[in-house]
Amino acid sequence: MRKAALLAGALLCMCSVHIQAKPQQKHNLHFKAIPTRWDEALPVGNGMLGSLVWQKGDNLRLSLDRADLWDLRPVKELDSLNFKMVVDAVKAGSYSRIQQLGDVPYDRDPAPSKIPGAALTFNITSLGEVGSADLDIATATAHVSWKSGVRFSSFVHAKANVGWFKFENLKGDIFPTVVPPQYSANSNATASNQVVEGSNLSRLGYKQGTLTKGEGWQTYIQEGWGGMKYQVSVRWHRKGSTLEGTWSITSHYPNIPDAKQNAEQLTRQALTVGFDKQAQSHRNWWSRYWSQSAISIPDTLVEKQWYMEQYKFGSASRRNAPPITLQAVWTADNGNLPPWKGDYHNDLNTQLSYWMAYSGNHLDEGMCFIDWLWKCRPAFKSYTKRYFGVDGLNAPGVNTLAGAPMGGWIQYSLGPTVGAWLAHHFYLQWRYSMDKDFLKQKAYPWIQDAATFFDQLSVKENGKRRLPLSSSPEYNDNDITAWFKQPTNFDLALIKWTYKAAEEMALALGNTADAQRWKTIGSEWPDFAADANGALLIAPNEPVHGSHRHFSHMLGIHPLGVIDPTQSRQQKRMVDATLAQIGQLGTRAWCGYSFSWMGGFYAYNHQGNEAADMLRKFASNFCSTNSFHLNGDQKGGQYSDFTYRPFTLEGNFAFASSLQEMMLQSHRGYIEIFPALPAAWRDCRFEKLRAQGAFLVSAQQKDGALQCVTITSEKGTTLKLMNPFGGSFMLNGKTVKAAKGEIITLPTKPNTKLVLTAR
């Protein structure tokens, strides 16, 4: 045993796939001046609190946010609407009443909605010319330096719900001022709700809150809808030429127990600890976070964007905090509500936001989403019973922090397969962790409920099942023609995947009776609809008519994998024809997230050049200078006719996921190393990306040739690996004879490491 251990140690020295654990300076944000727009600001956050550092007029401004600040007023019209009414209206060809109940309130009313917190401002006119403004993502700290020698630093503590700021080398006086959002009526209020750009805050109808001040402190208290209140507190002190201070926001909802301390108490306690001591524990958390995974590729634009996505994910998603909304902890600071009310969009946005957690080896941060979905499960089941009239579980496609439906384009906001797409995250969390307790207690119960829902909702005709109505986000928008009487490929992919996953999970739990039942029901659904060339249609007899932002009809390819080009000639023909058609239709009607998601499609199909092209276009054209995804083409329509700039995050995180899929794949039941690299990427490395089966994988390629791979088995599952070498290779010092591309099966034990090197 000792000799084996020594041999393994020697091999590890020979097979070094080490990448610097933390990001390098080249991955940081660096500006010669302080950003002057909120959506170009330096972002910091910890999942619950967030701050944007920028300049507005003569002031350095910190836009403060808290993830659970919501106006939760219900959409009353939705109580009068149910799925049967929709089915009957579509059959009758009379849809206006349905739109009045389900669609109009979302555009008409300012809430329910995410709401902003406040801002801190510092008058900086006396500090002179700015030298630089930077975001150090390794330590999650924003810095501004002036040529006069003054230096500003700010972070949101990684674990404590407080934010910090510090000025050094000050000569004159400077102090913070709390600037509340303008909730009271003002002359700038818009007459109608601008959903995409955000309606004026005054439309919420709040009475302006109260601001109190004292020596070295300020506190603002704002009351929202239904007795909801939040408190903003800032506290500071001056020591010689240094000013340091701390801020916090706490919330209160009726009938929900408060946290032990309010914002005033949190800032008072934090200030006694001090900036430097808090900064050290903050940096320790981020050091651990960055040690989870790393990459190195020759494309500097794509590599930097990936590190920025990792940074934003660590800033926006934490357990014991709400999951990522459209803007997470960076709500717009422009006097308006956030774009699309900053809500939870489950017809694409939340799903794309969390894909990167799995192969990126951030399962704990990814559990934030699962925890919230599970917390909302009773509300979702109640909604399912009331709206659809059956048992099981579905979820709203657009919902509030509490899981309540918000309506708006009800084909998708109240669509029948939303819960199944959310179930995919339960499945991924299980497959990447191989946590059997999680499978038994949460993953299988969720997907079992989703399968039961489809079983009860579906109708049978000529031995095949269908939904009473089907749709495909976001084709035909909210028109009556967005409903289809035959299953769309979008709904069908989710249903087929649900029964396949339910069968797999049941077998893993030893429940063969359930597995057989799910297999039988799954076989009763029709095949995917395709044209004569094999390209996927939207639905039977409904082709893709033109360029479109949402690839809903292709969901079976990515991420669900129920259409897999490696499984049969028919499926390969279908995938190739569909991707070719998408290419021919062009990108004029795409948003930014379309490019990052399409990178994933190409990666799944082993088309590295095309995948890299999509990611470069996303990073170069659809992101702000601070890396925020702005949806529209920011270079005047070079690739898309959408040229607006509403900020949402799903495109950012789908970008990271797609790059990770270019480096490592495991969704086909075996691990593939560097499955979709572009030809120009000759030297590539990744460290500790995660594969299904609970494997941590590192690999290095030099001059186009794979050098070595290390695989750590966390749970002792059977390893299936597609041989990535040209032929035979060394495994822990022994020769393995295998052809390139051959699937090698190896038993493993928990916490064991395999070292593979080229011969």
N, C-alpha and C positions, 0 to 999 in steps of 0.2 A: 504493500500500500504506500509505503514511504517513497519507494522508487517511482511509482506511478505519479505521486504528487510532485516529485522533483521534475519528472519528465514534462508534466503539464505546465509547470512553472517555466521551464526552459522554452517550451513552445510558445507560451504567451509572450515571452520576451522577443521571440522571433516574429510573432504575428501581432504587431502593435497597430491597433486601429485607434490610437488615442487622438482625440481632438480636444483642444483647450476647452475645459469644462464650462467656462463662461463666455459670453459673446465678446468679440474684440471691438476695438474702437471704431473700426470701419463699419460696424453694424449699427452704430448709434445714429441718432438724429443730430445734425449739426447745422446751425443757421448763423449767418453773420448779423442778423437782427432778430428781435423778438417777433414771433408770428403775430399778425394783426387781425386774424380771423379765428373764431372759436373752433372751426373745423380744421384748422391748420396748427392748433396749439400743441404743446408738449403734454401728453396724457400720462397720468399716474393713477393708480387705483389698487384696491384689494378685494374686489368682488362685491363689497357692500358700499364702500365709499369711493368716490372718484373725484379727480380734479383736472382741470385743463389750464395750463399756464400760457398766457398770451398777453398782448398789449392792446388796450382800447383807449384811444386818445392819449392823455398824459399819464395813464395809470397802468401799472403792471396788474393784471387781473387773474385771479384764481377762480374759475367757475366750479362751484362745489355741488356735488350730487350724492344722492343716496339711492340704492337700488330699489328700496321698497316704498319710495314716495309715489303714491298712486291716488288718483281720484277714481274710486271704485263704484261710482253710481251705476245702477243697472240699466240695461237697455230694455225698457218696459215692453216695447213692441214684440220682442222675441218670445215673451210668454204667450203670445197669441198665435204663434207660428209653430207648425210641426211638419215633419217630412211628408206625411200623407197629403197635407194641403198642397205642398209643392208638386208632388206626383200628379195630383188631380188637376192642378193649374196647367202643368205642361201638357197633359193629355188634352185639355180643353183649348189650349192655345191662347190662354188669357193669363198674363203674367204680372200685370201692373200691381195688383194687390200684394203679391208676394214681395215685389221689390219695395213697396211702401213699408212693409213690416220688417224685412230682412236687410235691405241694402241702404235705404235712405237714411236711417238714423246714424250710421257710421260717418257719412259725409256731413250730415246736418248738425250733429251734436259734438261739442268739443271733448266730451268725456263719455265713457271711461277712458283714462289716459294716464301715462306716466307724466309726472310733473317735475320741474327742476327744483333745486334747493335754494341756492343763493350764490353770491360771489364775494370774494375779498378783494379789495383794491388797495394799491399803494401808489401814491403820487411819486413818480420817479424823475420829475423834471430837473431836480437838483443833482442827479447822479451823472449827468452828462451823456456822452455817446456810448452806445452799447458796443461791446467787443464781440460777444458771441452769445448764442442761446443753444443749449444742448440738452439732450436726454440720454443719460447713461443707462442703458437697458440692463446692464449687468447688475446694477444696484437699484434700479427702478427709481432714479432720482433725477429731477429736472434742475438745471443750472443756468444762471444768467450771469455774465460778467460784463462789467463796465470798464472802459479804458481808464477811469479814475481809480481803479483798484477795488471797487465795491464788488462783492460776489454774493449772489442769491442762490439758495438751494431749497428744494421742496420735495417731499415725498409723502405718500400715504402709507402708513405703517402696514407691513405685510400681514400682521396678525391682530393688531389692536385697531379699534374703530376710531382712529384719530389721524389727522393729517398734520404735517409739520412744515414750517418755513423758517428760514434763517438768512439774515443779512450780515455780512462781515465787512469790516473796514469802513464803517459808516463815519462820516464827519458831522453831518447835520441830523436833524430829527426826521424820522419816518415811522409811520405806524399804520396798521391795517384799519380798513373801514368795511363793515358788513353792508353789502348792497343787496337788498331783497329783490326777488322777481317782482315785476309790476303786475300784481294780480288785480288791483282795483281798476275801474273803468278809466280809459284815457282816450284822447282824440285819435290815437293811432290804431285803435281796434278795427279789425276788418269785419265786414258785414256777414261774410260767410266763412265757413270752415275750410281752410286750405289744407287738406289732409296731407298732401305730399310735402309741401314746404313748411307746414305747421301753422295752425291758427293762433291768433293773439291770445295771450294768457288771460286777459281780462274777460274773455267769453266764458270762463269757468264760473264767474259770478261770486268770487270770494271777496270778503271784506279784507282789506289790507291788514297784515299782521302788525305786531308791535316790536319796536327795537329799543332796547334799554342799554345804557352804557355806564361804565365806571372806570376807575383808574386801572388800565391794563386789561380791560375785558369789554366785550359786547355780546349781547344775546338777542336773537330774533326768534319770535314764536309766530307761526302761521297756522291758522285753522283752515282745513280744507272741507271737502264734502263729507257729510254724515258724522261729524264729530272727530274726524281724523285731524291730528295735529302733528306738527314737527317743530323741533327746536334746533337752531343753529347757534353754536357758541364759538367764539374765538378768544384766546387769552395769550398774553405776551409779556415779556419783560426785556429790559435793556441792561446790558452789562458792558460798560465801556463803549467800544465801537461795534459791538455785536448786538443785534436784535434777534431774538428767537421767539417763536410762538407756535401754538397748536390750535387746531380747530376740529370740530366734530358736528355731526348731525345725528339726531335721534328722532324716532317716529313713535307715534301713539295712535292705536286704533281701538275704538270701543270694543269691549268684550274680548280683547286679546291682551294677555299679560304683558306688561312693559318689561324692558330690560332692567337690570338692577340699578343702572345709573343713567342719568340723562346727559345731554351734551355738556352742560355746564360742569357737572361733576367729573365727566371724563377729561375735559380740558384742564380743570384744576389739578387733578391727580397727575395727568401726563406732564404738566409743566414742572412739577417737582422732580420728575425723573430726568428731564432734559433731552435736548435734541440729539446730542452725540451718543448717549447711551441707548436711546430708542433707535437711532440709526444703525447701531451695531446689530441688534437683534433683528431688525428689518433686513439688513444685508445677509444675515445668516439664512433666513428663509429663502431669499432669492438665490443664494449660492446652492442650496439643495435643489431648488426648482431647476436651475440651469444644468445641474449634473444629471438630469434624467435622460437627456438625449442631445445629440448634436449632429450637424452635417457639415460637409465641405464640398463645394462644387466650383467649377471654373467660371460660372456665370455670376458675376458679382451683384447684378441687379436682382436676380432671383434669390440668391443666397441671403442678401440683406433683407429682402421682403419676408423671407421665411423666419428670420430671427425676430423681425418686428411682429410677425403674427404670433410667435411663441410668447413674446413679451406681452402683447395685448391680451392673449388668452390667460396668462398668469395674473394679469391685472383685473380681469373681468369675471373670472369664474372661480369660486371657492365654495367648499362645503359650508353649510350653515349660513349661506347667503342666497338670494334669489338667483336663478340662472340668467344667462345672457339674453337680454331683449334685443330689439333692433339696434339700440345704441349702447346697451349695457350701462355703465356708470358714467357715461359722458353725454348726458342730455343736453340738447341745444341750449346755448346761452345767447339768444338773440331776441328775447321778448316774446317768443312763440312757443307753442307746444312742439315736441319733437316730431320729425317726419313720421307719418303713419301712426301718430300717437305713441310711438316708442313701445309698442305692444309686443305680444308674443304671436308671431306669424308661424303657424305650423304647417304651411303648405310648401315650405322650402327653407325659411330663414333659420328657425331653431335647429332643424336637422343639419343643415350645412355647417352651422356654428360649432357643432360638437363632434364632427367626424374626426378632426385632427387629434382629439384627445387620445384615441385608441392606439394607433400606430406611433403617435408622438410620445407615448409612454407617460401620459398624464392622466391616468385613470382616476386618481383621487379628485382632481379638479373636474373631471368629466362626471363624477358621481353627483355633483351639484345639480345637474339637469335631471338625473334619475330620481334623486331625493325629492325634488320639487314635483315631478310628475306623480310620484307615489303619494305625496301629500295631497295632491289635487285629485287623486283617484276617486274618492267618494263623490266629489262634485262632478267628475266626468261620468260616473256611472248614473248619477241622478239625471244629468243632462241626456244621456243615452236613452234612458227609460222614458223621459218626458217627450223628447223631440222625435225619437225614432219609434217609440212604443214597443221596444223589445229589450231582452236581457243582454248581458255582456257589457262590453265597454267600447266606446268611441270617445273622441275628444274634439272640442271645437278647433277649427283651423285658425281662428283668431280669438285669443282670449286674454283675460286680465291676469294680474298677479295672483288672484284667488282662483283662477281656473274658470271663471264665468265667460260665456260666449259674448262676443262683441258684434257679431254680424258683419255685413259688408261683403258683397259678392258671395252670396251664400253657397254657390256651387263648391266653393273652396273653404270659406269660413265655417260652414256647417256641413262640409262634405262627409261622405260615408266611410272613407278609408284613412282619415287622419290618425286615428288611434293605432292603426297598423304601422304607419310610417314611424310613429313615436316608439312602437314596440321594437323597431329595428335597433334602437339604442340600447334597450334592455338586452337584446341578443348580442350586440357587439360587446357590451360591458362583460357579459358572461364569457364569450368566446376568447376575449383577450386576457381575461383574468383567470378563467377556469375556476371561479369561486362557486362551489357546489351549493353552499348555503344561499348565496344570492340567487342562483338558478331556482332553487326550491321555494324560497320565500318571496321573491319579487318577479324575476324574469318570466318564469313559467306561468304564474298566476295572471300576469298582465296579458301575455300572448294567448293564454287559454280563454280569457275573457274576450279578447279581440276575435278569436276564432268562433266563439259562441255567438257573438254579435253577427258575424257574417252568415252563420248557419241559420239564424232566426230571421234576419232581414231579407235574405235572398229568396227568389222564387224559381221554381223549376219548370222548364219547358223542354219537351222532347229529350228528357234525360240530362239536360244541362242546366246549370244554375246561372242566374244573372241577378244584378241589383235592380230594384224598381226604377231607379234612375242612376246614371253614371256621369262623371265629368272628368276633365283633364286640365288642371291649372296650367296657365291662365288663359286657355284658348277661348276665344269669343267673349272674353271678359265676363260681364255679369248679364249678358243677354240670354233670353230663353233658349237660344240655339247653343248655349254652352252646356246644356243638358243633352245626354244621349240615352236612347232607350236600350242600346246594347252596351255591354261593358267596354269602357275605354281601356286602352293598354295601360294607362296609369293605374286605374283601380284594379285591373286584372293582375298586374304585376304584384301589387301589394297583397292581394288576396292569395295568389298562388304562393308567394313567399311566406305569408302567415301560416298557411297549413304545412308547408315544408318545414319551417322552423319549429312549429308546435310539435310535429312528429319527431324531429331531432331532439328537442328538449325532453319530451316524454320518454323517449328511449334512454336518454342519459340518466333519467330518474328511475328507470326500471319499470315504467308504466306502459307496458306493451298494449294494453287495451285502448288507452287513450291514443297511443301512436297509430294504431290501426284505424281508429275512428277518424283522426285528422287526415290520414292518408287517403281514406275513402272519399271524404268530403272534398278534399283538394283535387281529386281526379274528376270531379263532377263539373268543373269550370271549363269554359271553352279555351281553345288555343288563341295565341296572340294574332291580331289582325295585321296583315302585311300586304303590300302591293305585289305586282307581278315580278318585280326585281328582288323582292324580299325585304324591302324597307318597311319599317314599322309605320302603321297608320295611327291617327289619333284614336279612331274607333272603326269598326267595320264600315266600309264605304265612305270613310271620312279621312282623306289624305291631309298631310301637312301642307297648307296652302302657301306658306311663305316663311321668311325669317321670323323667329320668335324667341323671346327671352327665356322662357321656361321650358326645359326639356322633359316635361312630365311624361310624355309618351314613351320616353326612353328609360324610364326608371328601372325596368326589368334588367337592363344592361348594367347600369351603375346608379346607385350603390348595391342594389339587391342581388345581382348576379344570377338571376333565374334564367337569363338568356346569356349563355357563355360560349364564346367562339371556340373554346377548346373541347367542348363536349360533343359536337356533331358538325357535319358539313352544313346542315340546314341552319343551325344557330350561327355559325361563322358567317354564312351568306347574309343572314339577317343583320348581324352587327355591322359587317362591312358595308352593306347597302345603306343602312340607316346613317352611319357616320359620313358616307360619301354624299348622301342627299343633304345632310345638314351643312356640309361644306359648300355644296352647290347653291344652297339657298342664301348663304352669306350671313353677315353679322350685323346688318343695318338695324335690326330690331332687338339686338341684344343689350342687356345691362352689364355692368361690370361683373356681377357674380356669374353670369353666363360663361364668361371666359375662364374663370377659375374652376367652375364646375366642368366645363368641357375639357379642361386639362385632365381631369379625372377619368373621363370617358376614354380619351386617347391613351392614358396610362394603362387602364384596364385592358385595352386592346393592344398593348405593347408597341404603341406608336410614339416613341420618345421624341422625335423631332417635332411632331405636331403638338404634343403635350407641352413641351418647352415653349413653343411659339405662343400658345394660349396664355401661359403664365407671364411671359414677357409683355404681352399686350395688356394684360390686366395691370401689372405693376407700373408700366410706363404711362398708361392713358387713363386709368379709372380710379386712381388713388390720389389723395391729397399729398401735399409735401410732407405731411407727418405720417403717411402710410394709411390713413383712414380711407376705406372704400366709399366713394362718392356716387356710385351707381352710373352716372353719365360719363361720356367721353370728355375728359378735361382738356383735350387738344382740338376742340372745335369740330368734332364729328369725324375724326380720321377713320374710326372703325365702327361707329354707331351713330344713329340719328338721335339717340338720347344724349343730350349735352347738359342736362341739369346737374345739381350736386347735392341731393339729399344723402346724408351719411347713414349707412347701415353696416353692420359688421360681418354678415354671413359670407360675403364675397372674400373677405380677408381670410377667414378660417378655412373656407373651402380651398383657397390657394395653398395653404400649408398642407392640407390633407392630400391634394393632388400631387404635390412635390414628393411627399412621403411615399405615395403609391408608385412613383417613378423609381424610388430607391428600394422599396421592399413591398412584396405582396404576399398575402397568405389566405385570401378569401376562397380560394379553390380547394382548400383542404391540405395544401402543401405550401412550403415557403419558397419564394422566388427572390433571388438576390439580383439587384440592379435589373429589373425586368423591362424598364422602359427608359433607358438613357438615350439622349440624342447623340448622334455620331460625334459631335464636337466636344462632348464631355468626356475627355480621355482620363482625367484624374479626378476620382470621386471617393469620398469616404462618408460613412455614417456610423454613429456610435449609439448603441442602446435604443434603437427603434424597436417597437414591440410587435410581435406576430401573434396571430390567433394560436391558441394552445398554451398561452402564457410562456412565450419564449422571448428573451431579449437578444437582439441580433446586432452585431457590428460587422462591418465589411470595408475593405479597401481595394480600390482599383488604381493601377498606375499604367499610364500610356496605353489604356484600353484593355489591359489584361488584369484579371482578378488575381490579387495576391493572397488574401487570407480572409477568413470568416470566423468569428467566434459566436457561439450560440449558448446562452445560459437557459437551462430549463428550470423554471420556478416551481412547477407543480409535478414534474415527473411524468408528463404526458408523452405519448408516442410522437416522435419527430418524423415528419415527412418533408423531405427537402428535394427540390429539383436540382440535380447536380449543376452547379454554376460554372464549373471548370471545363476545360476543353476535353477532358477525359478523366483518367485516374487522378486521384489526389491523396493527400495525407490527412488522416483523421487521428488526432492525438498520437502522432508518431507512427501510425500504421498505414500501409497502402490500402486504399479502397479502389478496386477496379470497377469503373462505371463509365457509361457513355454520357456524353454531354446531353443534358436535358432529361436524363433518366431520373425517375422518382425513387429516392433512397429512403427506406424506412428504418428508423433506429429507435429502440427503447431507451428511455432516459429515467433518471432518478431525480427527485427534487433537489434543487440547488446544485446541479452539476453543470460543468462547462465543457463544451466540445470545441476543439480548435481544428479548423480545416485550412490547409495550406496547399498551394499549387506545388506540383512535383517539379 
